[in-house]
Amino acid sequence: MARFYSNENTALQVVTELRRLGHDVLTSLDRTRAIHRHRTDDHAGMVFCTFDPDFRGQAERIDAAVAGVPDTSKQLIRVNRPG
């Protein structure tokens, strides 16, 4: 399981599916203040995704990508739509 902060560019269907897969996801809608106001060099890593209308597939690819990284701290993980 990973902990994620999701901004407004992430479809809520992806957030829902990540939660169903057991991940802890905090969205910008859940939080009242912007996360970038609290900048720090330490972070749990970042996941960047290309848009994919297959929300379940996108969540499963994110899940698989972070599962393959033992420590996501300060890592940048890219998840691209297939094809």
Distance bins in CASP14 RR format, pairs under 12 A and 6 or more apart:
PFRMAT RR
TARGET T0000
AUTHOR 0000-0000-0000
RMODE 2
METHOD distances of the structure
MODEL  1
1 18 0 0 0 0 1 0 0 0 0 0 0
1 19 0 0 0 0 0 1 0 0 0 0 0
1 20 0 0 0 0 0 1 0 0 0 0 0
1 21 0 0 0 0 1 0 0 0 0 0 0
1 22 1 0 1 0 0 0 0 0 0 0 0
1 23 1 0 1 0 0 0 0 0 0 0 0
1 24 1 0 0 1 0 0 0 0 0 0 0
1 25 0 0 0 0 0 1 0 0 0 0 0
1 44 0 0 0 0 0 1 0 0 0 0 0
1 63 0 0 0 0 1 0 0 0 0 0 0
1 66 0 0 0 0 1 0 0 0 0 0 0
1 67 0 0 0 0 1 0 0 0 0 0 0
1 72 0 0 0 0 0 1 0 0 0 0 0
2 18 0 0 0 0 1 0 0 0 0 0 0
2 19 0 0 0 0 0 1 0 0 0 0 0
2 21 0 0 0 0 1 0 0 0 0 0 0
2 22 0 0 0 0 1 0 0 0 0 0 0
2 23 1 0 1 0 0 0 0 0 0 0 0
2 24 1 0 0 1 0 0 0 0 0 0 0
2 25 0 0 0 0 1 0 0 0 0 0 0
2 26 0 0 0 0 0 1 0 0 0 0 0
2 44 1 0 0 1 0 0 0 0 0 0 0
2 45 0 0 0 0 1 0 0 0 0 0 0
2 46 0 0 0 0 0 1 0 0 0 0 0
2 47 0 0 0 0 1 0 0 0 0 0 0
2 59 0 0 0 0 0 1 0 0 0 0 0
2 62 0 0 0 0 1 0 0 0 0 0 0
2 63 0 0 0 0 1 0 0 0 0 0 0
2 64 0 0 0 0 0 1 0 0 0 0 0
2 65 0 0 0 0 1 0 0 0 0 0 0
2 66 1 0 1 0 0 0 0 0 0 0 0
2 67 0 0 0 0 1 0 0 0 0 0 0
2 68 0 0 0 0 0 1 0 0 0 0 0
2 69 0 0 0 0 1 0 0 0 0 0 0
2 70 0 0 0 0 0 1 0 0 0 0 0
2 71 0 0 0 0 0 1 0 0 0 0 0
2 72 1 0 0 1 0 0 0 0 0 0 0
2 73 0 0 0 0 0 1 0 0 0 0 0
2 75 0 0 0 0 0 1 0 0 0 0 0
2 77 0 0 0 0 1 0 0 0 0 0 0
3 18 0 0 0 0 0 1 0 0 0 0 0
3 19 0 0 0 0 0 1 0 0 0 0 0
3 22 0 0 0 0 0 1 0 0 0 0 0
3 23 1 0 0 1 0 0 0 0 0 0 0
3 24 1 0 1 0 0 0 0 0 0 0 0
3 25 1 0 0 1 0 0 0 0 0 0 0
3 26 1 0 0 1 0 0 0 0 0 0 0
3 43 0 0 0 0 0 1 0 0 0 0 0
3 44 1 0 0 1 0 0 0 0 0 0 0
3 45 0 0 0 0 1 0 0 0 0 0 0
3 47 0 0 0 0 0 1 0 0 0 0 0
3 66 0 0 0 0 1 0 0 0 0 0 0
3 72 0 0 0 0 1 0 0 0 0 0 0
3 73 0 0 0 0 0 1 0 0 0 0 0
4 10 0 0 0 0 1 0 0 0 0 0 0
4 14 0 0 0 0 1 0 0 0 0 0 0
4 15 0 0 0 0 1 0 0 0 0 0 0
4 17 0 0 0 0 0 1 0 0 0 0 0
4 18 1 0 0 1 0 0 0 0 0 0 0
4 19 0 0 0 0 1 0 0 0 0 0 0
4 21 0 0 0 0 0 1 0 0 0 0 0
4 22 0 0 0 0 0 1 0 0 0 0 0
4 23 1 0 1 0 0 0 0 0 0 0 0
4 24 1 0 0 1 0 0 0 0 0 0 0
4 25 1 0 1 0 0 0 0 0 0 0 0
4 26 1 0 0 1 0 0 0 0 0 0 0
4 27 0 0 0 0 1 0 0 0 0 0 0
4 28 0 0 0 0 0 1 0 0 0 0 0
4 30 0 0 0 0 0 1 0 0 0 0 0
4 35 0 0 0 0 0 1 0 0 0 0 0
4 43 0 0 0 0 0 1 0 0 0 0 0
4 44 0 0 0 0 1 0 0 0 0 0 0
4 45 0 0 0 0 1 0 0 0 0 0 0
4 46 0 0 0 0 1 0 0 0 0 0 0
4 47 1 0 0 1 0 0 0 0 0 0 0
4 49 0 0 0 0 0 1 0 0 0 0 0
4 59 0 0 0 0 0 1 0 0 0 0 0
4 62 0 0 0 0 1 0 0 0 0 0 0
4 63 0 0 0 0 0 1 0 0 0 0 0
4 65 0 0 0 0 0 1 0 0 0 0 0
4 66 0 0 0 0 1 0 0 0 0 0 0
4 72 0 0 0 0 1 0 0 0 0 0 0
4 77 0 0 0 0 0 1 0 0 0 0 0
4 79 0 0 0 0 0 1 0 0 0 0 0
5 15 0 0 0 0 0 1 0 0 0 0 0
5 18 0 0 0 0 0 1 0 0 0 0 0
5 23 0 0 0 0 0 1 0 0 0 0 0
5 24 0 0 0 0 1 0 0 0 0 0 0
5 25 1 0 0 1 0 0 0 0 0 0 0
5 26 1 0 1 0 0 0 0 0 0 0 0
5 27 1 0 0 1 0 0 0 0 0 0 0
5 28 1 0 0 1 0 0 0 0 0 0 0
5 29 0 0 0 0 0 1 0 0 0 0 0
5 30 0 0 0 0 1 0 0 0 0 0 0
5 31 1 0 0 1 0 0 0 0 0 0 0
5 34 0 0 0 0 0 1 0 0 0 0 0
5 35 1 0 1 0 0 0 0 0 0 0 0
5 36 0 0 0 0 0 1 0 0 0 0 0
5 38 0 0 0 0 0 1 0 0 0 0 0
5 43 0 0 0 0 1 0 0 0 0 0 0
5 44 0 0 0 0 1 0 0 0 0 0 0
5 45 0 0 0 0 1 0 0 0 0 0 0
5 46 0 0 0 0 1 0 0 0 0 0 0
5 47 0 0 0 0 1 0 0 0 0 0 0
6 12 0 0 0 0 1 0 0 0 0 0 0
6 13 0 0 0 0 0 1 0 0 0 0 0
6 14 1 0 0 1 0 0 0 0 0 0 0
6 15 1 0 1 0 0 0 0 0 0 0 0
6 16 0 0 0 0 0 1 0 0 0 0 0
6 17 0 0 0 0 0 1 0 0 0 0 0
6 18 0 0 0 0 1 0 0 0 0 0 0
6 19 0 0 0 0 0 1 0 0 0 0 0
6 23 0 0 0 0 0 1 0 0 0 0 0
6 24 0 0 0 0 0 1 0 0 0 0 0
6 25 1 0 1 0 0 0 0 0 0 0 0
6 26 1 0 0 1 0 0 0 0 0 0 0
6 27 1 0 1 0 0 0 0 0 0 0 0
6 28 1 0 0 1 0 0 0 0 0 0 0
6 29 0 0 0 0 1 0 0 0 0 0 0
6 30 0 0 0 0 1 0 0 0 0 0 0
6 31 0 0 0 0 1 0 0 0 0 0 0
6 35 0 0 0 0 0 1 0 0 0 0 0
6 46 0 0 0 0 0 1 0 0 0 0 0
6 47 0 0 0 0 1 0 0 0 0 0 0
6 49 0 0 0 0 0 1 0 0 0 0 0
6 58 0 0 0 0 0 1 0 0 0 0 0
6 59 0 0 0 0 0 1 0 0 0 0 0
6 62 0 0 0 0 0 1 0 0 0 0 0
7 14 0 0 0 0 0 1 0 0 0 0 0
7 15 0 0 0 0 0 1 0 0 0 0 0
7 25 0 0 0 0 0 1 0 0 0 0 0
7 26 0 0 0 0 0 1 0 0 0 0 0
7 27 1 0 0 1 0 0 0 0 0 0 0
7 28 1 0 1 0 0 0 0 0 0 0 0
7 29 0 0 0 0 1 0 0 0 0 0 0
7 30 0 0 0 0 0 1 0 0 0 0 0
7 31 0 0 0 0 0 1 0 0 0 0 0
7 34 0 0 0 0 1 0 0 0 0 0 0
7 35 1 0 0 1 0 0 0 0 0 0 0
7 36 0 0 0 0 1 0 0 0 0 0 0
7 46 0 0 0 0 0 1 0 0 0 0 0
7 47 0 0 0 0 0 1 0 0 0 0 0
7 48 0 0 0 0 0 1 0 0 0 0 0
7 49 0 0 0 0 0 1 0 0 0 0 0
8 15 0 0 0 0 0 1 0 0 0 0 0
8 27 1 0 0 1 0 0 0 0 0 0 0
8 28 1 0 1 0 0 0 0 0 0 0 0
8 29 1 0 0 1 0 0 0 0 0 0 0
8 30 0 0 0 0 0 1 0 0 0 0 0
8 31 0 0 0 0 0 1 0 0 0 0 0
8 34 0 0 0 0 0 1 0 0 0 0 0
8 35 0 0 0 0 0 1 0 0 0 0 0
9 15 0 0 0 0 0 1 0 0 0 0 0
9 27 0 0 0 0 0 1 0 0 0 0 0
9 28 0 0 0 0 1 0 0 0 0 0 0
9 47 0 0 0 0 0 1 0 0 0 0 0
9 48 0 0 0 0 1 0 0 0 0 0 0
9 49 0 0 0 0 1 0 0 0 0 0 0
9 50 0 0 0 0 0 1 0 0 0 0 0
9 51 0 0 0 0 1 0 0 0 0 0 0
10 16 0 0 0 0 0 1 0 0 0 0 0
10 17 0 0 0 0 0 1 0 0 0 0 0
10 18 0 0 0 0 1 0 0 0 0 0 0
10 25 0 0 0 0 1 0 0 0 0 0 0
10 26 0 0 0 0 0 1 0 0 0 0 0
10 27 1 0 0 1 0 0 0 0 0 0 0
10 28 0 0 0 0 1 0 0 0 0 0 0
10 29 0 0 0 0 0 1 0 0 0 0 0
10 30 0 0 0 0 0 1 0 0 0 0 0
10 47 0 0 0 0 1 0 0 0 0 0 0
10 48 0 0 0 0 0 1 0 0 0 0 0
10 49 1 0 0 1 0 0 0 0 0 0 0
10 50 0 0 0 0 0 1 0 0 0 0 0
10 51 0 0 0 0 1 0 0 0 0 0 0
10 52 0 0 0 0 0 1 0 0 0 0 0
10 55 0 0 0 0 1 0 0 0 0 0 0
10 58 0 0 0 0 1 0 0 0 0 0 0
10 59 0 0 0 0 1 0 0 0 0 0 0
10 62 0 0 0 0 1 0 0 0 0 0 0
10 79 0 0 0 0 0 1 0 0 0 0 0
11 17 0 0 0 0 1 0 0 0 0 0 0
11 18 0 0 0 0 0 1 0 0 0 0 0
11 25 0 0 0 0 0 1 0 0 0 0 0
11 27 0 0 0 0 0 1 0 0 0 0 0
11 49 0 0 0 0 1 0 0 0 0 0 0
11 51 0 0 0 0 1 0 0 0 0 0 0
11 52 0 0 0 0 1 0 0 0 0 0 0
11 53 0 0 0 0 1 0 0 0 0 0 0
11 54 0 0 0 0 0 1 0 0 0 0 0
11 55 1 0 1 0 0 0 0 0 0 0 0
11 56 0 0 0 0 0 1 0 0 0 0 0
11 57 0 0 0 0 0 1 0 0 0 0 0
11 58 1 0 0 1 0 0 0 0 0 0 0
11 59 0 0 0 0 1 0 0 0 0 0 0
11 62 0 0 0 0 0 1 0 0 0 0 0
12 18 0 0 0 0 0 1 0 0 0 0 0
12 19 0 0 0 0 0 1 0 0 0 0 0
12 25 0 0 0 0 0 1 0 0 0 0 0
12 27 1 0 0 1 0 0 0 0 0 0 0
12 28 0 0 0 0 0 1 0 0 0 0 0
12 29 0 0 0 0 1 0 0 0 0 0 0
12 30 0 0 0 0 0 1 0 0 0 0 0
12 55 0 0 0 0 1 0 0 0 0 0 0
12 59 0 0 0 0 0 1 0 0 0 0 0
13 19 0 0 0 0 0 1 0 0 0 0 0
13 20 0 0 0 0 0 1 0 0 0 0 0
13 25 0 0 0 0 0 1 0 0 0 0 0
13 52 0 0 0 0 0 1 0 0 0 0 0
13 53 0 0 0 0 1 0 0 0 0 0 0
13 54 0 0 0 0 1 0 0 0 0 0 0
13 55 1 1 0 0 0 0 0 0 0 0 0
13 56 1 0 0 1 0 0 0 0 0 0 0
13 57 0 0 0 0 0 1 0 0 0 0 0
13 58 0 0 0 0 1 0 0 0 0 0 0
13 59 0 0 0 0 1 0 0 0 0 0 0
14 20 0 0 0 0 0 1 0 0 0 0 0
14 21 0 0 0 0 0 1 0 0 0 0 0
14 23 0 0 0 0 0 1 0 0 0 0 0
14 25 0 0 0 0 1 0 0 0 0 0 0
14 27 0 0 0 0 0 1 0 0 0 0 0
14 47 0 0 0 0 0 1 0 0 0 0 0
14 49 1 0 0 1 0 0 0 0 0 0 0
14 51 0 0 0 0 0 1 0 0 0 0 0
14 52 0 0 0 0 1 0 0 0 0 0 0
14 53 0 0 0 0 0 1 0 0 0 0 0
14 54 0 0 0 0 1 0 0 0 0 0 0
14 55 1 0 1 0 0 0 0 0 0 0 0
14 56 0 0 0 0 1 0 0 0 0 0 0
14 57 0 0 0 0 1 0 0 0 0 0 0
14 58 1 0 1 0 0 0 0 0 0 0 0
14 59 1 0 1 0 0 0 0 0 0 0 0
14 60 0 0 0 0 1 0 0 0 0 0 0
14 61 0 0 0 0 0 1 0 0 0 0 0
14 62 1 0 0 1 0 0 0 0 0 0 0
14 63 0 0 0 0 0 1 0 0 0 0 0
14 79 0 0 0 0 0 1 0 0 0 0 0
14 81 0 0 0 0 0 1 0 0 0 0 0
15 21 0 0 0 0 0 1 0 0 0 0 0
15 22 0 0 0 0 0 1 0 0 0 0 0
15 23 0 0 0 0 1 0 0 0 0 0 0
15 24 0 0 0 0 0 1 0 0 0 0 0
15 25 1 0 1 0 0 0 0 0 0 0 0
15 26 0 0 0 0 1 0 0 0 0 0 0
15 27 1 0 1 0 0 0 0 0 0 0 0
15 28 0 0 0 0 0 1 0 0 0 0 0
15 29 0 0 0 0 1 0 0 0 0 0 0
15 30 0 0 0 0 1 0 0 0 0 0 0
15 49 0 0 0 0 0 1 0 0 0 0 0
15 55 0 0 0 0 1 0 0 0 0 0 0
15 56 0 0 0 0 0 1 0 0 0 0 0
15 58 0 0 0 0 0 1 0 0 0 0 0
15 59 0 0 0 0 1 0 0 0 0 0 0
15 62 0 0 0 0 0 1 0 0 0 0 0
16 22 0 0 0 0 0 1 0 0 0 0 0
16 23 0 0 0 0 0 1 0 0 0 0 0
16 25 0 0 0 0 1 0 0 0 0 0 0
16 27 0 0 0 0 0 1 0 0 0 0 0
16 55 0 0 0 0 1 0 0 0 0 0 0
16 56 0 0 0 0 1 0 0 0 0 0 0
16 58 0 0 0 0 0 1 0 0 0 0 0
16 59 0 0 0 0 1 0 0 0 0 0 0
17 23 0 0 0 0 1 0 0 0 0 0 0
17 25 0 0 0 0 1 0 0 0 0 0 0
17 52 0 0 0 0 0 1 0 0 0 0 0
17 54 0 0 0 0 0 1 0 0 0 0 0
17 55 1 0 0 1 0 0 0 0 0 0 0
17 56 1 0 1 0 0 0 0 0 0 0 0
17 57 1 0 0 1 0 0 0 0 0 0 0
17 58 1 0 0 1 0 0 0 0 0 0 0
17 59 1 1 0 0 0 0 0 0 0 0 0
17 60 1 0 0 1 0 0 0 0 0 0 0
17 61 0 0 0 0 0 1 0 0 0 0 0
17 62 0 0 0 0 1 0 0 0 0 0 0
17 63 0 0 0 0 1 0 0 0 0 0 0
18 24 0 0 0 0 1 0 0 0 0 0 0
18 25 1 0 1 0 0 0 0 0 0 0 0
18 26 0 0 0 0 0 1 0 0 0 0 0
18 27 0 0 0 0 0 1 0 0 0 0 0
18 47 0 0 0 0 1 0 0 0 0 0 0
18 49 0 0 0 0 0 1 0 0 0 0 0
18 55 0 0 0 0 1 0 0 0 0 0 0
18 56 0 0 0 0 0 1 0 0 0 0 0
18 57 0 0 0 0 0 1 0 0 0 0 0
18 58 0 0 0 0 1 0 0 0 0 0 0
18 59 1 0 1 0 0 0 0 0 0 0 0
18 60 0 0 0 0 1 0 0 0 0 0 0
18 61 0 0 0 0 0 1 0 0 0 0 0
18 62 1 0 0 1 0 0 0 0 0 0 0
18 63 1 0 0 1 0 0 0 0 0 0 0
18 64 0 0 0 0 0 1 0 0 0 0 0
18 65 0 0 0 0 0 1 0 0 0 0 0
18 66 0 0 0 0 1 0 0 0 0 0 0
18 79 0 0 0 0 0 1 0 0 0 0 0
19 25 1 0 1 0 0 0 0 0 0 0 0
19 26 0 0 0 0 0 1 0 0 0 0 0
19 27 0 0 0 0 0 1 0 0 0 0 0
19 30 0 0 0 0 0 1 0 0 0 0 0
19 59 0 0 0 0 1 0 0 0 0 0 0
19 62 0 0 0 0 0 1 0 0 0 0 0
19 63 0 0 0 0 0 1 0 0 0 0 0
20 55 0 0 0 0 0 1 0 0 0 0 0
20 56 0 0 0 0 1 0 0 0 0 0 0
20 59 1 0 0 1 0 0 0 0 0 0 0
20 60 0 0 0 0 0 1 0 0 0 0 0
20 63 0 0 0 0 1 0 0 0 0 0 0
21 56 0 0 0 0 1 0 0 0 0 0 0
21 57 0 0 0 0 0 1 0 0 0 0 0
21 58 0 0 0 0 0 1 0 0 0 0 0
21 59 1 0 0 1 0 0 0 0 0 0 0
21 60 1 0 0 1 0 0 0 0 0 0 0
21 61 0 0 0 0 0 1 0 0 0 0 0
21 62 0 0 0 0 1 0 0 0 0 0 0
21 63 1 0 1 0 0 0 0 0 0 0 0
21 64 0 0 0 0 1 0 0 0 0 0 0
21 66 0 0 0 0 0 1 0 0 0 0 0
21 67 0 0 0 0 1 0 0 0 0 0 0
22 59 0 0 0 0 0 1 0 0 0 0 0
22 62 0 0 0 0 0 1 0 0 0 0 0
22 63 0 0 0 0 1 0 0 0 0 0 0
22 66 0 0 0 0 0 1 0 0 0 0 0
22 67 0 0 0 0 0 1 0 0 0 0 0
23 44 0 0 0 0 0 1 0 0 0 0 0
23 47 0 0 0 0 0 1 0 0 0 0 0
23 59 0 0 0 0 1 0 0 0 0 0 0
23 60 0 0 0 0 0 1 0 0 0 0 0
23 62 0 0 0 0 1 0 0 0 0 0 0
23 63 1 0 0 1 0 0 0 0 0 0 0
23 65 0 0 0 0 0 1 0 0 0 0 0
23 66 0 0 0 0 1 0 0 0 0 0 0
23 67 0 0 0 0 0 1 0 0 0 0 0
23 72 0 0 0 0 0 1 0 0 0 0 0
24 30 0 0 0 0 0 1 0 0 0 0 0
24 44 0 0 0 0 0 1 0 0 0 0 0
24 66 0 0 0 0 0 1 0 0 0 0 0
25 31 0 0 0 0 0 1 0 0 0 0 0
25 47 0 0 0 0 0 1 0 0 0 0 0
25 59 0 0 0 0 1 0 0 0 0 0 0
25 62 0 0 0 0 0 1 0 0 0 0 0
25 63 0 0 0 0 0 1 0 0 0 0 0
25 66 0 0 0 0 0 1 0 0 0 0 0
26 32 0 0 0 0 0 1 0 0 0 0 0
26 33 0 0 0 0 0 1 0 0 0 0 0
26 35 0 0 0 0 1 0 0 0 0 0 0
26 44 0 0 0 0 0 1 0 0 0 0 0
27 35 0 0 0 0 0 1 0 0 0 0 0
28 34 1 0 0 1 0 0 0 0 0 0 0
28 35 1 0 0 1 0 0 0 0 0 0 0
28 36 0 0 0 0 0 1 0 0 0 0 0
31 37 0 0 0 0 0 1 0 0 0 0 0
31 38 0 0 0 0 0 1 0 0 0 0 0
35 43 0 0 0 0 1 0 0 0 0 0 0
35 44 0 0 0 0 0 1 0 0 0 0 0
35 46 0 0 0 0 0 1 0 0 0 0 0
36 43 0 0 0 0 0 1 0 0 0 0 0
40 73 0 0 0 0 0 1 0 0 0 0 0
40 74 0 0 0 0 0 1 0 0 0 0 0
41 73 0 0 0 0 0 1 0 0 0 0 0
41 74 0 0 0 0 1 0 0 0 0 0 0
42 73 1 0 0 1 0 0 0 0 0 0 0
42 74 1 0 0 1 0 0 0 0 0 0 0
43 72 0 0 0 0 1 0 0 0 0 0 0
43 73 1 0 0 1 0 0 0 0 0 0 0
43 74 1 0 0 1 0 0 0 0 0 0 0
43 75 0 0 0 0 1 0 0 0 0 0 0
43 76 0 0 0 0 0 1 0 0 0 0 0
44 66 0 0 0 0 0 1 0 0 0 0 0
44 69 0 0 0 0 0 1 0 0 0 0 0
44 71 0 0 0 0 1 0 0 0 0 0 0
44 72 1 0 1 0 0 0 0 0 0 0 0
44 73 1 0 0 1 0 0 0 0 0 0 0
44 74 0 0 0 0 1 0 0 0 0 0 0
44 75 0 0 0 0 1 0 0 0 0 0 0
44 76 0 0 0 0 0 1 0 0 0 0 0
44 77 0 0 0 0 0 1 0 0 0 0 0
45 65 0 0 0 0 0 1 0 0 0 0 0
45 66 0 0 0 0 1 0 0 0 0 0 0
45 69 0 0 0 0 1 0 0 0 0 0 0
45 71 0 0 0 0 1 0 0 0 0 0 0
45 72 1 0 1 0 0 0 0 0 0 0 0
45 73 1 0 0 1 0 0 0 0 0 0 0
45 74 1 0 1 0 0 0 0 0 0 0 0
45 75 1 0 1 0 0 0 0 0 0 0 0
45 76 1 0 0 1 0 0 0 0 0 0 0
45 77 1 0 0 1 0 0 0 0 0 0 0
45 78 0 0 0 0 0 1 0 0 0 0 0
46 62 0 0 0 0 0 1 0 0 0 0 0
46 65 0 0 0 0 0 1 0 0 0 0 0
46 66 0 0 0 0 0 1 0 0 0 0 0
46 69 0 0 0 0 0 1 0 0 0 0 0
46 72 0 0 0 0 1 0 0 0 0 0 0
46 73 0 0 0 0 0 1 0 0 0 0 0
46 74 0 0 0 0 1 0 0 0 0 0 0
46 75 1 0 0 1 0 0 0 0 0 0 0
46 76 1 0 1 0 0 0 0 0 0 0 0
46 77 1 0 0 1 0 0 0 0 0 0 0
46 78 0 0 0 0 1 0 0 0 0 0 0
46 79 0 0 0 0 0 1 0 0 0 0 0
47 58 0 0 0 0 0 1 0 0 0 0 0
47 59 0 0 0 0 0 1 0 0 0 0 0
47 61 0 0 0 0 1 0 0 0 0 0 0
47 62 1 0 1 0 0 0 0 0 0 0 0
47 63 0 0 0 0 0 1 0 0 0 0 0
47 64 0 0 0 0 0 1 0 0 0 0 0
47 65 1 0 0 1 0 0 0 0 0 0 0
47 66 1 0 0 1 0 0 0 0 0 0 0
47 69 0 0 0 0 1 0 0 0 0 0 0
47 72 0 0 0 0 1 0 0 0 0 0 0
47 75 0 0 0 0 1 0 0 0 0 0 0
47 76 0 0 0 0 1 0 0 0 0 0 0
47 77 1 0 1 0 0 0 0 0 0 0 0
47 78 1 0 0 1 0 0 0 0 0 0 0
47 79 1 0 0 1 0 0 0 0 0 0 0
47 80 0 0 0 0 0 1 0 0 0 0 0
48 58 0 0 0 0 0 1 0 0 0 0 0
48 62 0 0 0 0 0 1 0 0 0 0 0
48 65 0 0 0 0 0 1 0 0 0 0 0
48 75 0 0 0 0 0 1 0 0 0 0 0
48 76 1 0 0 1 0 0 0 0 0 0 0
48 77 1 0 0 1 0 0 0 0 0 0 0
48 78 1 0 1 0 0 0 0 0 0 0 0
48 79 1 0 0 1 0 0 0 0 0 0 0
48 80 0 0 0 0 1 0 0 0 0 0 0
48 81 0 0 0 0 0 1 0 0 0 0 0
49 55 0 0 0 0 0 1 0 0 0 0 0
49 57 0 0 0 0 0 1 0 0 0 0 0
49 58 1 0 0 1 0 0 0 0 0 0 0
49 59 0 0 0 0 1 0 0 0 0 0 0
49 60 0 0 0 0 0 1 0 0 0 0 0
49 61 1 0 0 1 0 0 0 0 0 0 0
49 62 1 0 0 1 0 0 0 0 0 0 0
49 63 0 0 0 0 0 1 0 0 0 0 0
49 65 0 0 0 0 1 0 0 0 0 0 0
49 66 0 0 0 0 0 1 0 0 0 0 0
49 76 0 0 0 0 0 1 0 0 0 0 0
49 77 0 0 0 0 1 0 0 0 0 0 0
49 78 1 0 0 1 0 0 0 0 0 0 0
49 79 1 0 1 0 0 0 0 0 0 0 0
49 80 1 0 0 1 0 0 0 0 0 0 0
49 81 1 0 0 1 0 0 0 0 0 0 0
50 58 0 0 0 0 1 0 0 0 0 0 0
50 61 0 0 0 0 0 1 0 0 0 0 0
50 62 0 0 0 0 0 1 0 0 0 0 0
50 78 0 0 0 0 1 0 0 0 0 0 0
50 79 1 0 0 1 0 0 0 0 0 0 0
50 80 1 0 1 0 0 0 0 0 0 0 0
50 81 1 0 1 0 0 0 0 0 0 0 0
50 82 0 0 0 0 1 0 0 0 0 0 0
50 83 0 0 0 0 0 1 0 0 0 0 0
51 58 0 0 0 0 1 0 0 0 0 0 0
51 79 0 0 0 0 0 1 0 0 0 0 0
51 80 0 0 0 0 0 1 0 0 0 0 0
51 81 1 0 0 1 0 0 0 0 0 0 0
52 58 1 0 1 0 0 0 0 0 0 0 0
52 59 0 0 0 0 1 0 0 0 0 0 0
52 60 0 0 0 0 0 1 0 0 0 0 0
52 61 0 0 0 0 1 0 0 0 0 0 0
52 62 0 0 0 0 0 1 0 0 0 0 0
52 79 0 0 0 0 1 0 0 0 0 0 0
52 80 0 0 0 0 1 0 0 0 0 0 0
52 81 1 0 1 0 0 0 0 0 0 0 0
52 82 0 0 0 0 1 0 0 0 0 0 0
52 83 0 0 0 0 0 1 0 0 0 0 0
53 81 0 0 0 0 1 0 0 0 0 0 0
54 60 0 0 0 0 1 0 0 0 0 0 0
54 61 0 0 0 0 1 0 0 0 0 0 0
54 81 1 0 0 1 0 0 0 0 0 0 0
54 82 0 0 0 0 1 0 0 0 0 0 0
54 83 0 0 0 0 0 1 0 0 0 0 0
55 61 0 0 0 0 0 1 0 0 0 0 0
55 62 0 0 0 0 0 1 0 0 0 0 0
55 81 0 0 0 0 0 1 0 0 0 0 0
56 62 0 0 0 0 0 1 0 0 0 0 0
56 63 0 0 0 0 0 1 0 0 0 0 0
57 63 0 0 0 0 1 0 0 0 0 0 0
57 64 0 0 0 0 1 0 0 0 0 0 0
57 65 0 0 0 0 0 1 0 0 0 0 0
57 79 0 0 0 0 1 0 0 0 0 0 0
57 81 0 0 0 0 1 0 0 0 0 0 0
57 82 0 0 0 0 1 0 0 0 0 0 0
58 64 0 0 0 0 0 1 0 0 0 0 0
58 65 0 0 0 0 0 1 0 0 0 0 0
58 79 1 0 0 1 0 0 0 0 0 0 0
58 80 0 0 0 0 1 0 0 0 0 0 0
58 81 1 0 0 1 0 0 0 0 0 0 0
58 82 0 0 0 0 1 0 0 0 0 0 0
59 65 0 0 0 0 0 1 0 0 0 0 0
59 66 0 0 0 0 0 1 0 0 0 0 0
59 79 0 0 0 0 1 0 0 0 0 0 0
60 66 0 0 0 0 0 1 0 0 0 0 0
60 67 0 0 0 0 0 1 0 0 0 0 0
60 79 0 0 0 0 1 0 0 0 0 0 0
60 82 0 0 0 0 0 1 0 0 0 0 0
61 67 0 0 0 0 0 1 0 0 0 0 0
61 68 0 0 0 0 0 1 0 0 0 0 0
61 77 0 0 0 0 0 1 0 0 0 0 0
61 78 0 0 0 0 0 1 0 0 0 0 0
61 79 1 0 1 0 0 0 0 0 0 0 0
61 80 0 0 0 0 1 0 0 0 0 0 0
61 81 0 0 0 0 1 0 0 0 0 0 0
61 82 0 0 0 0 1 0 0 0 0 0 0
62 68 0 0 0 0 0 1 0 0 0 0 0
62 69 0 0 0 0 0 1 0 0 0 0 0
62 72 0 0 0 0 0 1 0 0 0 0 0
62 77 0 0 0 0 1 0 0 0 0 0 0
62 78 0 0 0 0 0 1 0 0 0 0 0
62 79 1 0 1 0 0 0 0 0 0 0 0
62 80 0 0 0 0 0 1 0 0 0 0 0
62 81 0 0 0 0 0 1 0 0 0 0 0
63 69 0 0 0 0 0 1 0 0 0 0 0
63 77 0 0 0 0 0 1 0 0 0 0 0
63 79 0 0 0 0 1 0 0 0 0 0 0
64 77 0 0 0 0 0 1 0 0 0 0 0
64 79 0 0 0 0 1 0 0 0 0 0 0
65 72 0 0 0 0 1 0 0 0 0 0 0
65 75 0 0 0 0 0 1 0 0 0 0 0
65 76 0 0 0 0 0 1 0 0 0 0 0
65 77 1 0 1 0 0 0 0 0 0 0 0
65 78 1 0 0 1 0 0 0 0 0 0 0
65 79 1 0 1 0 0 0 0 0 0 0 0
65 80 0 0 0 0 1 0 0 0 0 0 0
66 72 1 0 1 0 0 0 0 0 0 0 0
66 73 0 0 0 0 0 1 0 0 0 0 0
66 75 0 0 0 0 1 0 0 0 0 0 0
66 76 0 0 0 0 0 1 0 0 0 0 0
66 77 1 0 0 1 0 0 0 0 0 0 0
66 78 0 0 0 0 0 1 0 0 0 0 0
66 79 0 0 0 0 1 0 0 0 0 0 0
67 77 0 0 0 0 0 1 0 0 0 0 0
67 79 0 0 0 0 0 1 0 0 0 0 0
68 75 0 0 0 0 0 1 0 0 0 0 0
68 77 0 0 0 0 1 0 0 0 0 0 0
68 79 0 0 0 0 0 1 0 0 0 0 0
69 75 1 0 0 1 0 0 0 0 0 0 0
69 76 0 0 0 0 0 1 0 0 0 0 0
69 77 1 0 0 1 0 0 0 0 0 0 0
69 78 0 0 0 0 0 1 0 0 0 0 0
69 79 0 0 0 0 0 1 0 0 0 0 0
71 77 0 0 0 0 0 1 0 0 0 0 0
END
